[in-house]
Amino acid sequence: MPEQKVLVIEDEENLLEALRYSLEREGFSVLTATDGEGGLQLAREGVPDLVLLDVMLPRLDGLEVCRILRRETNTPILMLTAKGEEIDRVVGLELGADDYVTKPFSMRELLARVRAMLRRSAMGSPAEPAAGNTVVRAGDVEIDLTGHTAKVAGNALDLKPREFELLTLLVSNKGRAFTRDQILERLWGYDYIGDSRTVDVHVRWLREKIETEPGQPRKIITIRGVGYRFEA
């Protein structure tokens, strides 16, 4: 099996070298860049299996790099944010990052997240319909599982991979309430070690695409103290 490749985009040289050393000790092939533009170019040319992306970068900030990468590829993105910068974490998730760690972090925790994300990426989507079903419908929402497309009221939706998985899970189980932890386990994996706000961000993002009035949702319903369910 070829070495898995990790791209680290970080402008703090000491941290960059520590990340390179630790990742290489774990058997990863490591690419590095110290600014956003260089990192974006390496991501396109090197085709990494995962990107470690700092938020604060020269030339092109990490949020913009994340936005561009997610438009071009489904490569897992783990963002590195400074302590207390919750807005950056939320925005990063909305732009398509898969997870984040807050500086300062333990290298052991970061490596655990890297391994977990790569396992989930290799496994693909865990949200599966009943055997034999290739099209799932609920109300005016239709999901083509073979073509990996979705429509609402006949209009095609532009969904990111995790949004598609979330919509498939909810629509395939319409009327069933899922806790945030259940959704995390189904879509992010049992070994996910981020927090449940990741689910809330993705639900809000999905509502903006399928609800007539996202602020007063009629499809993805919040169950107070529990989580979410889909209503046809």
Contacts in CASP RR format, 6 or more apart in sequence:
PFRMAT RR
TARGET T0000
AUTHOR 0000-0000-0000
METHOD contacts of the structure
MODEL  1
MPEQKVLVIEDEENLLEALRYSLEREGFSVLTATDGEGGLQLAREGVPDL
VLLDVMLPRLDGLEVCRILRRETNTPILMLTAKGEEIDRVVGLELGADDY
VTKPFSMRELLARVRAMLRRSAMGSPAEPAAGNTVVRAGDVEIDLTGHTA
KVAGNALDLKPREFELLTLLVSNKGRAFTRDQILERLWGYDYIGDSRTVD
VHVRWLREKIETEPGQPRKIITIRGVGYRFEA
3 27 0 8 1.000
3 28 0 8 1.000
3 29 0 8 1.000
4 27 0 8 1.000
4 28 0 8 1.000
4 29 0 8 1.000
4 49 0 8 1.000
4 50 0 8 1.000
4 118 0 8 1.000
5 28 0 8 1.000
5 29 0 8 1.000
5 30 0 8 1.000
5 31 0 8 1.000
5 46 0 8 1.000
5 47 0 8 1.000
5 48 0 8 1.000
5 49 0 8 1.000
5 50 0 8 1.000
6 23 0 8 1.000
6 28 0 8 1.000
6 29 0 8 1.000
6 30 0 8 1.000
6 31 0 8 1.000
6 48 0 8 1.000
6 49 0 8 1.000
6 50 0 8 1.000
6 51 0 8 1.000
6 52 0 8 1.000
6 114 0 8 1.000
7 30 0 8 1.000
7 31 0 8 1.000
7 32 0 8 1.000
7 33 0 8 1.000
7 39 0 8 1.000
7 42 0 8 1.000
7 43 0 8 1.000
7 46 0 8 1.000
7 48 0 8 1.000
7 50 0 8 1.000
7 51 0 8 1.000
7 52 0 8 1.000
8 16 0 8 1.000
8 19 0 8 1.000
8 20 0 8 1.000
8 23 0 8 1.000
8 30 0 8 1.000
8 31 0 8 1.000
8 32 0 8 1.000
8 33 0 8 1.000
8 52 0 8 1.000
9 32 0 8 1.000
9 33 0 8 1.000
9 34 0 8 1.000
9 35 0 8 1.000
9 36 0 8 1.000
9 38 0 8 1.000
9 39 0 8 1.000
9 42 0 8 1.000
9 51 0 8 1.000
9 52 0 8 1.000
9 53 0 8 1.000
9 54 0 8 1.000
9 57 0 8 1.000
9 62 0 8 1.000
9 65 0 8 1.000
10 16 0 8 1.000
10 19 0 8 1.000
10 32 0 8 1.000
10 34 0 8 1.000
10 52 0 8 1.000
10 54 0 8 1.000
10 57 0 8 1.000
10 80 0 8 1.000
11 34 0 8 1.000
11 35 0 8 1.000
11 54 0 8 1.000
11 56 0 8 1.000
11 57 0 8 1.000
11 58 0 8 1.000
12 54 0 8 1.000
13 34 0 8 1.000
16 32 0 8 1.000
16 34 0 8 1.000
18 107 0 8 1.000
19 30 0 8 1.000
19 52 0 8 1.000
19 107 0 8 1.000
19 110 0 8 1.000
20 30 0 8 1.000
20 32 0 8 1.000
22 107 0 8 1.000
22 110 0 8 1.000
22 111 0 8 1.000
23 30 0 8 1.000
23 111 0 8 1.000
23 114 0 8 1.000
24 30 0 8 1.000
26 111 0 8 1.000
26 114 0 8 1.000
26 115 0 8 1.000
28 114 0 8 1.000
31 42 0 8 1.000
31 46 0 8 1.000
31 48 0 8 1.000
33 39 0 8 1.000
33 41 0 8 1.000
33 42 0 8 1.000
34 58 0 8 1.000
35 57 0 8 1.000
35 58 0 8 1.000
35 59 0 8 1.000
35 60 0 8 1.000
36 57 0 8 1.000
36 58 0 8 1.000
36 59 0 8 1.000
36 60 0 8 1.000
36 61 0 8 1.000
36 62 0 8 1.000
36 64 0 8 1.000
36 65 0 8 1.000
37 59 0 8 1.000
37 60 0 8 1.000
38 59 0 8 1.000
39 65 0 8 1.000
40 60 0 8 1.000
40 65 0 8 1.000
40 68 0 8 1.000
40 69 0 8 1.000
42 48 0 8 1.000
43 51 0 8 1.000
43 65 0 8 1.000
43 69 0 8 1.000
43 73 0 8 1.000
43 75 0 8 1.000
44 72 0 8 1.000
48 75 0 8 1.000
49 75 0 8 1.000
49 76 0 8 1.000
49 118 0 8 1.000
49 121 0 8 1.000
50 75 0 8 1.000
50 76 0 8 1.000
50 77 0 8 1.000
50 78 0 8 1.000
50 114 0 8 1.000
50 117 0 8 1.000
50 118 0 8 1.000
50 121 0 8 1.000
51 69 0 8 1.000
51 75 0 8 1.000
51 76 0 8 1.000
51 77 0 8 1.000
51 78 0 8 1.000
52 78 0 8 1.000
52 80 0 8 1.000
52 110 0 8 1.000
52 114 0 8 1.000
53 62 0 8 1.000
53 65 0 8 1.000
53 66 0 8 1.000
53 69 0 8 1.000
53 77 0 8 1.000
53 78 0 8 1.000
53 79 0 8 1.000
53 80 0 8 1.000
53 97 0 8 1.000
54 62 0 8 1.000
54 79 0 8 1.000
54 80 0 8 1.000
55 61 0 8 1.000
55 62 0 8 1.000
55 63 0 8 1.000
55 79 0 8 1.000
55 80 0 8 1.000
55 81 0 8 1.000
55 82 0 8 1.000
55 85 0 8 1.000
55 88 0 8 1.000
55 92 0 8 1.000
56 62 0 8 1.000
56 82 0 8 1.000
57 65 0 8 1.000
62 79 0 8 1.000
63 88 0 8 1.000
63 91 0 8 1.000
63 92 0 8 1.000
63 95 0 8 1.000
66 77 0 8 1.000
66 79 0 8 1.000
66 92 0 8 1.000
66 95 0 8 1.000
66 96 0 8 1.000
66 97 0 8 1.000
67 95 0 8 1.000
67 96 0 8 1.000
69 75 0 8 1.000
69 77 0 8 1.000
70 77 0 8 1.000
70 95 0 8 1.000
70 96 0 8 1.000
70 97 0 8 1.000
70 160 0 8 1.000
74 161 0 8 1.000
76 98 0 8 1.000
76 99 0 8 1.000
76 117 0 8 1.000
76 118 0 8 1.000
76 120 0 8 1.000
76 121 0 8 1.000
77 96 0 8 1.000
77 97 0 8 1.000
77 98 0 8 1.000
78 97 0 8 1.000
78 98 0 8 1.000
78 99 0 8 1.000
78 100 0 8 1.000
78 101 0 8 1.000
78 110 0 8 1.000
78 113 0 8 1.000
78 114 0 8 1.000
78 117 0 8 1.000
79 88 0 8 1.000
79 89 0 8 1.000
79 92 0 8 1.000
79 97 0 8 1.000
79 99 0 8 1.000
79 100 0 8 1.000
79 101 0 8 1.000
80 100 0 8 1.000
80 101 0 8 1.000
80 103 0 8 1.000
80 105 0 8 1.000
81 88 0 8 1.000
81 89 0 8 1.000
81 100 0 8 1.000
81 101 0 8 1.000
81 102 0 8 1.000
81 103 0 8 1.000
82 88 0 8 1.000
82 102 0 8 1.000
82 103 0 8 1.000
83 102 0 8 1.000
83 103 0 8 1.000
83 104 0 8 1.000
84 102 0 8 1.000
85 102 0 8 1.000
89 100 0 8 1.000
89 102 0 8 1.000
90 197 0 8 1.000
90 201 0 8 1.000
92 100 0 8 1.000
93 100 0 8 1.000
93 198 0 8 1.000
93 201 0 8 1.000
93 202 0 8 1.000
94 201 0 8 1.000
94 205 0 8 1.000
96 160 0 8 1.000
96 162 0 8 1.000
98 117 0 8 1.000
98 162 0 8 1.000
98 188 0 8 1.000
99 113 0 8 1.000
99 117 0 8 1.000
99 188 0 8 1.000
99 192 0 8 1.000
99 194 0 8 1.000
99 198 0 8 1.000
101 109 0 8 1.000
101 110 0 8 1.000
101 113 0 8 1.000
109 193 0 8 1.000
112 191 0 8 1.000
112 193 0 8 1.000
113 193 0 8 1.000
113 194 0 8 1.000
116 189 0 8 1.000
116 191 0 8 1.000
116 192 0 8 1.000
116 193 0 8 1.000
119 191 0 8 1.000
120 188 0 8 1.000
120 189 0 8 1.000
120 192 0 8 1.000
125 161 0 8 1.000
125 164 0 8 1.000
125 165 0 8 1.000
125 168 0 8 1.000
125 187 0 8 1.000
126 165 0 8 1.000
126 186 0 8 1.000
126 187 0 8 1.000
126 189 0 8 1.000
127 165 0 8 1.000
127 166 0 8 1.000
127 168 0 8 1.000
127 169 0 8 1.000
127 172 0 8 1.000
127 186 0 8 1.000
127 187 0 8 1.000
128 172 0 8 1.000
129 136 0 8 1.000
129 145 0 8 1.000
129 168 0 8 1.000
129 172 0 8 1.000
130 172 0 8 1.000
133 145 0 8 1.000
134 144 0 8 1.000
134 145 0 8 1.000
134 146 0 8 1.000
135 142 0 8 1.000
135 143 0 8 1.000
135 144 0 8 1.000
135 145 0 8 1.000
136 142 0 8 1.000
136 143 0 8 1.000
136 145 0 8 1.000
136 168 0 8 1.000
136 171 0 8 1.000
136 172 0 8 1.000
137 143 0 8 1.000
137 171 0 8 1.000
138 171 0 8 1.000
138 174 0 8 1.000
138 230 0 8 1.000
138 232 0 8 1.000
139 232 0 8 1.000
140 152 0 8 1.000
140 153 0 8 1.000
140 154 0 8 1.000
141 150 0 8 1.000
141 151 0 8 1.000
141 152 0 8 1.000
141 167 0 8 1.000
141 171 0 8 1.000
141 210 0 8 1.000
141 219 0 8 1.000
142 150 0 8 1.000
142 151 0 8 1.000
142 152 0 8 1.000
142 154 0 8 1.000
143 149 0 8 1.000
143 150 0 8 1.000
143 164 0 8 1.000
143 167 0 8 1.000
143 168 0 8 1.000
143 171 0 8 1.000
144 150 0 8 1.000
145 168 0 8 1.000
148 164 0 8 1.000
149 156 0 8 1.000
149 157 0 8 1.000
150 156 0 8 1.000
150 157 0 8 1.000
150 159 0 8 1.000
150 164 0 8 1.000
150 167 0 8 1.000
151 157 0 8 1.000
152 209 0 8 1.000
152 210 0 8 1.000
157 209 0 8 1.000
157 210 0 8 1.000
158 209 0 8 1.000
159 167 0 8 1.000
159 206 0 8 1.000
159 209 0 8 1.000
162 187 0 8 1.000
162 202 0 8 1.000
163 202 0 8 1.000
163 205 0 8 1.000
163 206 0 8 1.000
163 209 0 8 1.000
165 187 0 8 1.000
166 183 0 8 1.000
166 187 0 8 1.000
166 202 0 8 1.000
166 203 0 8 1.000
166 206 0 8 1.000
167 206 0 8 1.000
167 210 0 8 1.000
169 178 0 8 1.000
169 183 0 8 1.000
169 186 0 8 1.000
169 187 0 8 1.000
170 178 0 8 1.000
170 220 0 8 1.000
170 228 0 8 1.000
170 229 0 8 1.000
170 230 0 8 1.000
171 230 0 8 1.000
173 230 0 8 1.000
174 229 0 8 1.000
174 230 0 8 1.000
174 231 0 8 1.000
174 232 0 8 1.000
175 229 0 8 1.000
175 230 0 8 1.000
175 231 0 8 1.000
175 232 0 8 1.000
176 229 0 8 1.000
177 223 0 8 1.000
177 226 0 8 1.000
177 227 0 8 1.000
177 228 0 8 1.000
177 229 0 8 1.000
178 186 0 8 1.000
178 227 0 8 1.000
178 228 0 8 1.000
178 229 0 8 1.000
179 226 0 8 1.000
179 227 0 8 1.000
180 196 0 8 1.000
180 199 0 8 1.000
180 200 0 8 1.000
180 227 0 8 1.000
180 228 0 8 1.000
181 196 0 8 1.000
183 199 0 8 1.000
183 227 0 8 1.000
183 228 0 8 1.000
184 192 0 8 1.000
184 194 0 8 1.000
184 196 0 8 1.000
184 198 0 8 1.000
184 199 0 8 1.000
185 192 0 8 1.000
188 194 0 8 1.000
188 198 0 8 1.000
199 228 0 8 1.000
203 220 0 8 1.000
203 228 0 8 1.000
204 214 0 8 1.000
206 220 0 8 1.000
207 214 0 8 1.000
207 215 0 8 1.000
207 217 0 8 1.000
207 219 0 8 1.000
207 220 0 8 1.000
208 214 0 8 1.000
210 219 0 8 1.000
210 220 0 8 1.000
211 217 0 8 1.000
211 218 0 8 1.000
211 219 0 8 1.000
211 220 0 8 1.000
212 218 0 8 1.000
218 231 0 8 1.000
219 230 0 8 1.000
219 231 0 8 1.000
220 228 0 8 1.000
220 229 0 8 1.000
220 230 0 8 1.000
221 228 0 8 1.000
221 229 0 8 1.000
221 230 0 8 1.000
221 231 0 8 1.000
222 228 0 8 1.000
223 229 0 8 1.000
END
